[in-house]
Amino acid sequence: MKAVVLVGGEGTRLRPLTYALPKPMLPVLNRPFLEHTLASLGKGGVDEAILAAGYLPEAISSYFGDGAGQGVRLTYSVEDSPLGTAGAVKKAERHLDGAFAVFNGDLFADLDLRDMLAFHESRKAKATIAMTWVDNPCPYGCVETGVEGAVRRFIEKPRPEEVTTHWINAGIYILEPEVLEHVPPGTHHMFETGLFPFLIERGETVFGYPLRGYWLDMGTPGKYLRLNCDLLQGRVKSAINGIMDEHAVLLGEGCSIHPSARVEGPVLMGRKCQVSRHAVIKGPAVFGAECYLGEDARVERSVLWQGVKVGAEAGVKECTLGGGVLVRSGDQLTSRAVVSSRVRKGQTRSVSFLSESED
Ligand code: GTP
């Protein structure tokens, strides 16, 4: 089966992390997020993925190329200006034949794609929409279903008194190619507010497929951090790393940890990191290659990209620090996403975000 992966968004809610890197390239356990998605698609029976890109597409294509080594053949469909979720798939239409899958490129889901395809085929659906259950559906698009999962209605971002279901659109679809006839070419069009409600109105077969496993849209700094932590703590498995051991301390080649330093797992460290005397690392924490922790520095529940330096007696808690960030000696950072001033001059370089439970 083929799949279109939507990787064209600017990721404004993830700024400043997405100034220089598009969302799919943000490191998750030290590998680009998209690499985990592609590995999972490959295992789910996808042999070709069309990447519908727009924002910083070269950052994606220069890393992944034609997909050799990923187990999934890659084709690129690049938009000059954003066409929206359905508009982007319409643009990629010539690469498609037969039923195909669509993935929002910022989702991490424990999905059995083969089972979803069997569900789609058994109901002879024109469109099948994966749904996930959330406590608070108000920020999302709700999907109301009836007999056998037939979709009755979509309710976009309901007010609390309008909530009739906690099942929301999970951003993963299986579609028959003919539904794209209803998407105008070259214009901005969304599945959620355009094509799907239109299909329901016409009485087409649209079904909701309930996901029971892990699902996270990593579109904010808090959720990006949470995804890394959940993977490290073994709450969900990645198609690349498998299930992690929540006590593991995994060190890359050439790391040096001073014997007086305290490292509590789960911790994943890239190559050539240095941890100085009496420094403390309290997992879950990820370190990119060549990070440095000074004496008595402390890092807790954080993700550090490549080449981050944390000065002596500095503290970093619940943060994401972009590549090359320098935390000065004694500074204390909590719940912040920070990138280096070299990434973009004159723009905010650091944002504080809500703690992950509120985010
Ligand atoms: P924010 O700017 O933070 O809202 O993020 P976003 O621009 O990525 O938007 P959103 O999270 O709503 O998008 C959901 C998914 O669809 C993401 O994977 C986006 O990359 C993708 N997406 C959204 N709009 C477009 C588009 O116009 N073209 C393409 N190709 N992908 C899109």
Residues whose N, C-alpha, C, O or C-beta is under 5 A from the ligand:
A	BS01	GTP	L6 V7 G8 G9 E10 G11 T12 R13 L14 A52 A53 P82 L83 G84 T85 A88 N104 G105 D106 G219
